[in-house]
């Protein structure tokens, strides 16, 4: 039976300064769950650039319909090692959580 290593991390906002930390986590796992990345829909593509061996699947935690005031919040992502050859199918729901 194959072993899969999973890590979860509340990153309290993703930015360039946290990229190295997340890269280090990815070297230790096959699946990484990220909470509170605070990225907008247009910024979430940055998660694909952290480590070339991983795919990212993410949602934004706030609405892009209006001007955002203050600090963004929420958002979660799953980064999965490509070599797992996993098949994913998103499940649509009304919640951003």
MOTAKA-V607507 format. One record per pair of residues at least 12 apart in sequence whose C-alpha atoms are under 6 Angstrom apart, sorted by the first residue. I is the first residue (numbers start at 1). GAP is how many residues later the second one is. D is the distance in whole Angstrom. If there is no record, write none. Layout:
# MOTAKA-V607507
i=I gap=GAP d=D
i=I gap=GAP d=D
This chain:
# MOTAKA-V607507
i=4 gap=26 d=6
i=5 gap=24 d=5
i=5 gap=25 d=5
i=6 gap=23 d=5
i=6 gap=24 d=6
i=6 gap=25 d=5
i=6 gap=26 d=6
i=7 gap=25 d=5
i=8 gap=24 d=6
i=8 gap=25 d=5
i=8 gap=26 d=6
i=9 gap=25 d=5
i=10 gap=24 d=6
i=10 gap=25 d=5
i=10 gap=26 d=6
i=11 gap=25 d=6
i=11 gap=26 d=6
i=12 gap=24 d=5
i=13 gap=23 d=6
i=13 gap=24 d=4
i=13 gap=25 d=5
i=14 gap=23 d=5
i=30 gap=51 d=5
i=31 gap=48 d=6
i=31 gap=49 d=5
i=32 gap=46 d=6
i=32 gap=47 d=5
i=33 gap=44 d=6
i=33 gap=45 d=5
i=34 gap=42 d=5
i=34 gap=43 d=5
i=35 gap=41 d=4
i=36 gap=38 d=4
i=36 gap=39 d=5
i=36 gap=40 d=6
i=37 gap=38 d=5
i=38 gap=34 d=5
i=38 gap=35 d=5
i=38 gap=36 d=5
i=38 gap=37 d=6
i=40 gap=20 d=6
i=41 gap=19 d=6
i=53 gap=28 d=6
i=53 gap=29 d=6
i=54 gap=25 d=6
i=54 gap=26 d=5
i=54 gap=27 d=4
i=54 gap=28 d=5
i=55 gap=24 d=5
i=55 gap=25 d=5
i=56 gap=22 d=6
i=56 gap=23 d=4
i=57 gap=20 d=5
i=57 gap=21 d=5
i=58 gap=18 d=6
i=58 gap=19 d=4
i=59 gap=16 d=6
i=59 gap=17 d=6
i=60 gap=15 d=4
i=61 gap=13 d=4
i=61 gap=14 d=4
i=61 gap=35 d=5
